[in-house]
Amino acid sequence: MKTKIFLFILGLICFSLQGQQALRKPSFMLLPSESWCYDNKLMLTDESGGSNCDYKRAFQENPNMELLLSRISSFFQDRFNGKFLIKSYTGGKKTQESRNVRAGLSNSSGETAKSNEDTDFIKNQIDTDVKLELSYWFVKEGPKNSLKFKLDAIDNYSQEPVASISKMGGISTYDNDYARLIEEELNNNMDNFFARLDQYFEEVQTNGLKVSYDFSMMEKSDQNFETEFNGDELTTIIEDWFTVNAVRGAFRLESSSDQELKFTEVRVPVMDENGRAMSADYFAKKIKKHFEAAPYNFKITIQRSGLGYSRIKFSKK
């Protein structure tokens, strides 16, 4: 009897360990915050007219930022012993530049491969679940120094805030070791911060990640989202598809017309059935496969814009 009980408990432990291994380790990327970049006049305008931080200048002109982010990264790794995957802009950028150089040296034409722009590197080269964005300010108060800072965790799919540590009142001290001061504040406030992160990851593991889609009908198509197939409008068919395929059928049709649809809060699984990490464009491939088949026979084009948003264009084959 004791042997049976032991084997039963051992089986439960093995099952539990298998479940833990199936969970994807959450990943973070440490960056200067956009508000800090704006305050320090470090914003760039891209081709689409949007603004992004000039991260290369941010680190070149503000060595304290790299130092502080490095100290925060070490703090995370030391305290949480591999629970999270921490990435940094500077480390990833150096790796990418090294790869570009090697690619250039092996180019048969003798030309050196061009490296990506910093904003493209952020958007396309490092995809993490959460961005950790740091803002800091040093203020001289007589013989003392005051350090103000804010660390925000932001969902990289929905761009929603997850957790935050803020010391906006300032730390008044004679000490000039700002990295150590931030580490002390992190140590004092990290329990609540990580409790919020744990809640976030448990929630998305159960309910899925939030992503958004814009559907559009190309001008050359003689069909639109009000075209009927087997008695149902295409818009209704797409909604039915999300009901079946989104996690727990969760999505929101925010706006609709015969030419455009906007879906938000579409819940997609953290991983697919083969254990691959999910994103909006990866999940959209299922939409593409479904609506390129009969009776719809559309040509579907997917345009990725970050982890949590894709444009899906319908046109004639």
VOPAGU-2260 file (C-alpha; in pm, 1 decimal, decimal comma):
REM VOPAGU-2260
SITE   aa  ch    i         X         Y         Z
SITE  MET   A    0       0,0       0,0       0,0
SITE  LYS   A    1     284,4     237,2      91,4
SITE  THR   A    2     452,3     158,0    -239,1
SITE  LYS   A    3     136,9     253,0    -431,8
SITE  ILE   A    4     105,2     579,5    -240,7
SITE  PHE   A    5     473,9     659,2    -308,3
SITE  LEU   A    6     433,4     589,1    -680,0
SITE  PHE   A    7     118,8     803,7    -691,1
SITE  ILE   A    8     296,9    1098,3    -525,5
SITE  LEU   A    9     598,7    1051,4    -751,8
SITE  GLY   A   10     366,6    1058,8   -1053,3
SITE  LEU   A   11     210,9    1385,4    -933,8
SITE  ILE   A   12     556,5    1540,1    -889,5
SITE  CYS   A   13     664,6    1434,4   -1240,2
SITE  PHE   A   14     341,4    1569,5   -1388,5
SITE  SER   A   15     392,3    1896,8   -1203,2
SITE  LEU   A   16     752,0    1927,7   -1327,6
SITE  GLN   A   17     642,6    1858,6   -1685,3
SITE  GLY   A   18     385,4    2137,0   -1653,4
SITE  GLN   A   19     647,1    2376,2   -1523,0
SITE  GLN   A   20     883,2    2291,1   -1811,1
SITE  ALA   A   21     603,5    2362,7   -2056,2
SITE  LEU   A   22     575,3    2719,6   -1932,0
SITE  ARG   A   23     781,1    2970,1   -2128,4
SITE  LYS   A   24    1026,7    3166,6   -1916,6
SITE  PRO   A   25     908,8    3532,7   -1913,4
SITE  SER   A   26    1148,9    3770,4   -2084,6
SITE  PHE   A   27    1229,0    4135,6   -2017,0
SITE  MET   A   28    1416,9    4406,8   -2200,5
SITE  LEU   A   29    1576,0    4695,6   -2012,6
SITE  LEU   A   30    1556,0    5035,1   -2183,5
SITE  PRO   A   31    1549,3    5407,8   -2113,2
SITE  SER   A   32    1188,2    5526,2   -2099,4
SITE  GLU   A   33    1045,3    5734,3   -2381,3
SITE  SER   A   34     959,4    6013,7   -2137,5
SITE  TRP   A   35    1323,2    6026,2   -2022,2
SITE  CYS   A   36    1442,0    6030,9   -2384,8
SITE  TYR   A   37    1197,8    6313,9   -2457,0
SITE  ASP   A   38    1316,8    6515,3   -2156,5
SITE  ASN   A   39    1676,0    6470,7   -2272,3
SITE  LYS   A   40    1598,8    6560,4   -2636,8
SITE  LEU   A   41    1686,7    6213,1   -2760,6
SITE  MET   A   42    1384,9    6146,2   -2983,8
SITE  LEU   A   43    1403,1    6051,9   -3351,2
SITE  THR   A   44    1128,5    6078,2   -3613,8
SITE  ASP   A   45    1094,7    5770,5   -3833,1
SITE  GLU   A   46     973,1    5745,0   -4193,3
SITE  SER   A   47     610,4    5704,9   -4085,7
SITE  GLY   A   48     623,9    6023,4   -3877,7
SITE  GLY   A   49     634,6    5841,9   -3546,1
SITE  SER   A   50     881,4    5921,2   -3268,6
SITE  ASN   A   51    1128,8    5680,1   -3113,0
SITE  CYS   A   52    1412,5    5715,2   -2868,5
SITE  ASP   A   53    1761,7    5741,6   -3016,6
SITE  TYR   A   54    1897,5    5465,3   -2792,8
SITE  LYS   A   55    2247,5    5481,3   -2935,3
SITE  ARG   A   56    2283,5    5847,5   -2833,5
SITE  ALA   A   57    2105,6    5779,8   -2504,1
SITE  PHE   A   58    2384,5    5546,5   -2394,6
SITE  GLN   A   59    2670,2    5734,5   -2558,9
SITE  GLU   A   60    2578,9    6065,6   -2398,3
SITE  ASN   A   61    2450,1    5928,9   -2066,7
SITE  PRO   A   62    2687,4    5660,8   -1933,0
SITE  ASN   A   63    2493,3    5657,9   -1606,0
SITE  MET   A   64    2194,0    5508,9   -1789,4
SITE  GLU   A   65    2390,7    5205,6   -1903,6
SITE  LEU   A   66    2541,7    5171,0   -1555,3
SITE  LEU   A   67    2201,2    5184,7   -1385,1
SITE  LEU   A   68    2041,0    4938,4   -1625,5
SITE  SER   A   69    2336,7    4703,4   -1584,5
SITE  ARG   A   70    2298,5    4717,8   -1206,1
SITE  ILE   A   71    1922,9    4654,5   -1231,3
SITE  SER   A   72    1986,5    4356,6   -1462,0
SITE  SER   A   73    2238,0    4208,6   -1216,8
SITE  PHE   A   74    1994,7    4265,8    -930,4
SITE  PHE   A   75    1719,5    4075,2   -1112,4
SITE  GLN   A   76    1946,5    3785,6   -1199,2
SITE  ASP   A   77    2102,1    3756,1    -853,3
SITE  ARG   A   78    1778,1    3779,1    -658,8
SITE  PHE   A   79    1554,1    3568,4    -879,9
SITE  ASN   A   80    1806,5    3311,6    -997,5
SITE  GLY   A   81    1703,1    3263,6   -1358,7
SITE  LYS   A   82    1327,2    3295,2   -1307,0
SITE  PHE   A   83    1316,7    3561,4   -1579,6
SITE  LEU   A   84    1516,5    3610,0   -1897,5
SITE  ILE   A   85    1671,3    3959,4   -1888,5
SITE  LYS   A   86    1794,5    4126,1   -2207,1
SITE  SER   A   87    1962,6    4462,5   -2249,3
SITE  TYR   A   88    1976,3    4695,0   -2546,0
SITE  THR   A   89    2353,3    4737,9   -2534,6
SITE  GLY   A   90    2430,8    4366,8   -2509,8
SITE  GLY   A   91    2190,0    4275,6   -2788,0
SITE  LYS   A   92    2310,5    4559,2   -3008,6
SITE  LYS   A   93    2673,8    4453,2   -2977,8
SITE  THR   A   94    2578,9    4096,5   -3070,3
SITE  GLN   A   95    2383,6    4218,6   -3374,1
SITE  GLU   A   96    2666,4    4444,7   -3489,3
SITE  SER   A   97    2911,0    4154,4   -3456,9
SITE  ARG   A   98    2683,7    3937,5   -3672,1
SITE  ASN   A   99    2655,6    4214,9   -3930,2
SITE  VAL   A  100    3034,1    4243,7   -3948,8
SITE  ARG   A  101    3072,1    3868,8   -3994,4
SITE  ALA   A  102    2802,2    3873,1   -4262,9
SITE  GLY   A  103    2981,3    4159,7   -4435,8
SITE  LEU   A  104    3316,9    3981,0   -4429,5
SITE  SER   A  105    3160,2    3674,0   -4590,4
SITE  ASN   A  106    2982,9    3877,5   -4860,4
SITE  SER   A  107    3107,6    3763,0   -5201,1
SITE  SER   A  108    3086,8    4115,3   -5341,1
SITE  GLY   A  109    3322,0    4242,7   -5073,1
SITE  GLU   A  110    3066,8    4490,7   -4942,7
SITE  THR   A  111    3005,7    4518,0   -4569,9
SITE  ALA   A  112    2647,5    4446,2   -4466,7
SITE  LYS   A  113    2468,1    4748,8   -4326,2
SITE  SER   A  114    2345,1    4727,3   -3969,7
SITE  ASN   A  115    1981,5    4797,4   -3888,3
SITE  GLU   A  116    1871,7    5131,8   -3752,8
SITE  ASP   A  117    1829,5    5140,4   -3376,1
SITE  THR   A  118    1452,2    5166,4   -3391,8
SITE  ASP   A  119    1431,9    4869,3   -3628,4
SITE  PHE   A  120    1660,7    4677,3   -3395,5
SITE  ILE   A  121    1427,3    4737,7   -3104,4
SITE  LYS   A  122    1115,7    4648,4   -3301,7
SITE  ASN   A  123    1245,3    4348,2   -3495,5
SITE  GLN   A  124    1551,8    4201,0   -3328,5
SITE  ILE   A  125    1455,4    4170,6   -2962,6
SITE  ASP   A  126    1104,5    4053,7   -2882,3
SITE  THR   A  127    1036,3    4027,8   -2511,7
SITE  ASP   A  128     719,7    3987,1   -2308,6
SITE  VAL   A  129     776,4    4296,6   -2098,1
SITE  LYS   A  130     972,0    4619,9   -2138,9
SITE  LEU   A  131    1136,7    4755,8   -1825,2
SITE  GLU   A  132    1170,9    5129,9   -1882,8
SITE  LEU   A  133    1387,4    5342,8   -1656,4
SITE  SER   A  134    1364,4    5717,8   -1596,8
SITE  TYR   A  135    1606,3    5896,0   -1364,5
SITE  TRP   A  136    1697,4    6250,8   -1264,7
SITE  PHE   A  137    1991,4    6382,7   -1060,6
SITE  VAL   A  138    1936,7    6704,9    -866,9
SITE  LYS   A  139    2203,4    6891,1    -668,0
SITE  GLU   A  140    2071,4    7019,9    -334,4
SITE  GLY   A  141    2360,5    7210,9    -170,4
SITE  PRO   A  142    2617,9    6958,5     -48,3
SITE  LYS   A  143    2371,2    6674,0    -100,6
SITE  ASN   A  144    2255,1    6491,9    -411,6
SITE  SER   A  145    1898,1    6394,4    -487,1
SITE  LEU   A  146    1815,1    6096,4    -706,8
SITE  LYS   A  147    1468,3    6052,5    -853,6
SITE  PHE   A  148    1378,0    5749,4   -1062,3
SITE  LYS   A  149    1091,3    5544,2   -1197,9
SITE  LEU   A  150    1096,2    5184,7   -1323,9
SITE  ASP   A  151     792,8    5075,1   -1527,3
SITE  ALA   A  152     707,7    4726,2   -1649,3
SITE  ILE   A  153     501,1    4743,9   -1969,8
SITE  ASP   A  154     329,6    4459,8   -2154,6
SITE  ASN   A  155     503,8    4448,7   -2493,6
SITE  TYR   A  156     190,7    4308,5   -2662,6
SITE  SER   A  157     -83,8    4540,2   -2538,7
SITE  GLN   A  158     144,0    4828,0   -2426,0
SITE  GLU   A  159     -43,7    4827,0   -2095,7
SITE  PRO   A  160     135,0    4896,5   -1763,4
SITE  VAL   A  161     204,0    4590,4   -1550,1
SITE  ALA   A  162     397,9    4715,7   -1246,2
SITE  SER   A  163     591,5    5022,3   -1133,5
SITE  ILE   A  164     844,7    5142,9    -876,4
SITE  SER   A  165     864,5    5516,3    -827,2
SITE  LYS   A  166    1090,6    5728,7    -609,8
SITE  MET   A  167     986,7    6070,2    -738,7
SITE  GLY   A  168    1033,6    6236,8    -402,3
SITE  GLY   A  169    1406,0    6187,5    -439,9
SITE  ILE   A  170    1672,7    6021,6    -227,4
SITE  SER   A  171    1867,5    6296,0     -51,7
SITE  THR   A  172    2221,2    6183,4      28,5
SITE  TYR   A  173    2588,2    6275,1      26,2
SITE  ASP   A  174    2650,9    5946,3    -157,8
SITE  ASN   A  175    2743,7    5970,1    -526,9
SITE  ASP   A  176    2696,5    5597,2    -599,4
SITE  TYR   A  177    2358,6    5630,6    -770,8
SITE  ALA   A  178    2362,6    5271,1    -894,9
SITE  ARG   A  179    2389,7    5144,7    -537,5
SITE  LEU   A  180    2114,1    5380,7    -425,1
SITE  ILE   A  181    1878,2    5251,3    -693,1
SITE  GLU   A  182    1965,5    4894,0    -598,5
SITE  GLU   A  183    1875,5    4967,8    -236,6
SITE  GLU   A  184    1540,3    5113,0    -340,1
SITE  LEU   A  185    1472,0    4815,6    -566,3
SITE  ASN   A  186    1549,6    4581,6    -279,6
SITE  ASN   A  187    1305,4    4769,0     -55,5
SITE  ASN   A  188    1023,2    4773,7    -311,3
SITE  MET   A  189    1077,9    4464,9    -524,4
SITE  ASP   A  190     845,7    4224,9    -339,3
SITE  ASN   A  191     534,1    4415,7    -444,4
SITE  PHE   A  192     676,7    4477,9    -792,6
SITE  PHE   A  193     736,1    4109,6    -857,1
SITE  ALA   A  194     405,6    4010,7    -699,8
SITE  ARG   A  195     239,5    4224,1    -969,6
SITE  LEU   A  196     457,0    4063,6   -1238,6
SITE  ASP   A  197     367,4    3715,2   -1114,5
SITE  GLN   A  198      -2,2    3805,6   -1128,1
SITE  TYR   A  199      43,5    3931,6   -1482,9
SITE  PHE   A  200     218,1    3616,1   -1606,1
SITE  GLU   A  201     -33,5    3389,1   -1432,0
SITE  GLU   A  202    -316,6    3586,6   -1592,0
SITE  VAL   A  203    -178,7    3568,0   -1947,2
SITE  GLN   A  204     -94,1    3199,7   -1902,3
SITE  THR   A  205    -461,7    3138,1   -1823,2
SITE  ASN   A  206    -636,9    3395,1   -2041,9
SITE  GLY   A  207    -384,7    3456,3   -2320,9
SITE  LEU   A  208    -195,5    3760,7   -2444,7
SITE  LYS   A  209    -380,7    4070,2   -2567,7
SITE  VAL   A  210    -320,1    4156,7   -2933,2
SITE  SER   A  211    -493,7    4375,5   -3192,7
SITE  TYR   A  212    -570,6    4349,1   -3564,9
SITE  ASP   A  213    -674,8    4590,1   -3836,8
SITE  PHE   A  214    -845,5    4419,7   -4130,1
SITE  SER   A  215    -872,6    4601,5   -4462,2
SITE  MET   A  216   -1011,2    4517,3   -4805,8
SITE  MET   A  217    -787,0    4611,0   -5097,2
SITE  GLU   A  218    -936,1    4840,7   -5361,6
SITE  LYS   A  219    -902,9    4590,0   -5646,5
SITE  SER   A  220   -1126,2    4338,5   -5469,5
SITE  ASP   A  221   -1489,7    4325,4   -5583,1
SITE  GLN   A  222   -1584,5    4189,0   -5240,0
SITE  ASN   A  223   -1596,5    4352,1   -4898,2
SITE  PHE   A  224   -1661,8    4262,6   -4536,5
SITE  GLU   A  225   -2036,6    4270,1   -4596,6
SITE  THR   A  226   -2013,2    4009,7   -4874,1
SITE  GLU   A  227   -2205,4    3696,5   -4779,5
SITE  PHE   A  228   -2075,5    3339,4   -4781,7
SITE  ASN   A  229   -2331,3    3067,0   -4720,8
SITE  GLY   A  230   -2573,8    3326,0   -4587,6
SITE  ASP   A  231   -2338,5    3501,4   -4342,6
SITE  GLU   A  232   -2151,3    3828,7   -4387,5
SITE  LEU   A  233   -1772,3    3804,1   -4392,7
SITE  THR   A  234   -1752,0    4019,7   -4077,2
SITE  THR   A  235   -1968,5    3770,4   -3888,6
SITE  ILE   A  236   -1759,3    3481,1   -4019,7
SITE  ILE   A  237   -1439,4    3646,9   -3895,6
SITE  GLU   A  238   -1600,6    3706,4   -3555,5
SITE  ASP   A  239   -1704,6    3339,8   -3544,1
SITE  TRP   A  240   -1346,8    3241,5   -3626,8
SITE  PHE   A  241   -1214,0    3444,1   -3332,8
SITE  THR   A  242   -1480,5    3295,4   -3105,1
SITE  VAL   A  243   -1348,7    2947,7   -3183,8
SITE  ASN   A  244    -973,7    3019,4   -3201,0
SITE  ALA   A  245    -903,3    3299,5   -2950,5
SITE  VAL   A  246    -834,4    3189,5   -2593,3
SITE  ARG   A  247   -1175,8    3147,3   -2428,6
SITE  GLY   A  248   -1323,5    3315,6   -2736,3
SITE  ALA   A  249   -1216,4    3657,6   -2607,1
SITE  PHE   A  250   -1196,6    3952,6   -2848,9
SITE  ARG   A  251   -1355,9    4290,7   -2912,9
SITE  LEU   A  252   -1476,0    4425,5   -3247,0
SITE  GLU   A  253   -1403,3    4792,2   -3187,4
SITE  SER   A  254   -1517,1    4928,6   -3523,3
SITE  SER   A  255   -1641,3    4794,3   -3854,8
SITE  SER   A  256   -1733,9    4903,6   -4206,3
SITE  ASP   A  257   -1757,9    4730,2   -4540,3
SITE  GLN   A  258   -1387,1    4805,9   -4604,0
SITE  GLU   A  259   -1225,2    4795,0   -4258,5
SITE  LEU   A  260   -1248,8    4606,3   -3929,9
SITE  LYS   A  261   -1065,5    4679,7   -3606,7
SITE  PHE   A  262   -1026,9    4404,7   -3347,3
SITE  THR   A  263    -873,7    4472,3   -3004,5
SITE  GLU   A  264    -818,5    4263,5   -2691,0
SITE  VAL   A  265    -791,3    3946,1   -2897,5
SITE  ARG   A  266    -658,6    3682,5   -2659,7
SITE  VAL   A  267    -397,1    3453,2   -2816,0
SITE  PRO   A  268    -213,4    3168,9   -2638,3
SITE  VAL   A  269     132,5    3227,8   -2494,8
SITE  MET   A  270     261,6    2931,7   -2698,7
SITE  ASP   A  271     127,2    2724,7   -2985,4
SITE  GLU   A  272      74,1    2349,4   -2973,8
SITE  ASN   A  273     441,8    2293,6   -3065,2
SITE  GLY   A  274     575,5    2515,3   -2788,9
SITE  ARG   A  275     660,0    2813,8   -3010,2
SITE  ALA   A  276     621,4    3162,5   -2865,2
SITE  MET   A  277     309,7    3338,0   -2995,7
SITE  SER   A  278     271,7    3688,6   -3140,8
SITE  ALA   A  279      -0,8    3874,3   -3328,3
SITE  ASP   A  280     144,7    3800,3   -3673,6
SITE  TYR   A  281     215,0    3435,6   -3590,0
SITE  PHE   A  282    -144,8    3384,2   -3477,5
SITE  ALA   A  283    -262,4    3570,3   -3790,5
SITE  LYS   A  284    -111,6    3296,3   -4007,3
SITE  LYS   A  285    -405,4    3079,9   -3900,4
SITE  ILE   A  286    -641,0    3351,0   -4026,4
SITE  LYS   A  287    -448,7    3360,0   -4353,1
SITE  LYS   A  288    -470,9    2983,3   -4398,0
SITE  HIS   A  289    -844,5    2977,1   -4322,7
SITE  PHE   A  290    -954,7    3260,1   -4550,9
SITE  GLU   A  291    -726,8    3172,8   -4840,4
SITE  ALA   A  292    -906,9    2838,5   -4864,7
SITE  ALA   A  293   -1247,7    2772,4   -5025,4
SITE  PRO   A  294   -1511,1    2906,8   -5021,1
SITE  TYR   A  295   -1341,5    3244,2   -4950,5
SITE  ASN   A  296   -1034,9    3220,4   -5176,2
SITE  PHE   A  297    -886,4    3555,1   -5071,4
SITE  LYS   A  298    -522,7    3648,8   -5091,4
SITE  ILE   A  299    -418,6    3749,5   -4738,6
SITE  THR   A  300    -121,9    3975,0   -4662,1
SITE  ILE   A  301      -0,3    4015,8   -4303,5
SITE  GLN   A  302     198,4    4322,9   -4201,0
SITE  ARG   A  303     362,4    4300,8   -3861,7
SITE  SER   A  304     401,2    4603,3   -3637,0
SITE  GLY   A  305     546,9    4482,6   -3307,3
SITE  LEU   A  306     452,1    4175,1   -3109,1
SITE  GLY   A  307      93,0    4272,1   -3039,8
SITE  TYR   A  308     -39,1    4432,0   -3357,3
SITE  SER   A  309     -75,7    4328,2   -3721,9
SITE  ARG   A  310    -252,1    4457,1   -4032,3
SITE  ILE   A  311    -435,2    4192,0   -4231,1
SITE  LYS   A  312    -516,1    4282,1   -4592,3
SITE  PHE   A  313    -772,1    4093,6   -4801,2
SITE  SER   A  314    -745,3    4099,8   -5181,1
SITE  LYS   A  315    -815,2    3889,6   -5489,2
SITE  LYS   A  316    -592,9    3590,8   -5559,5
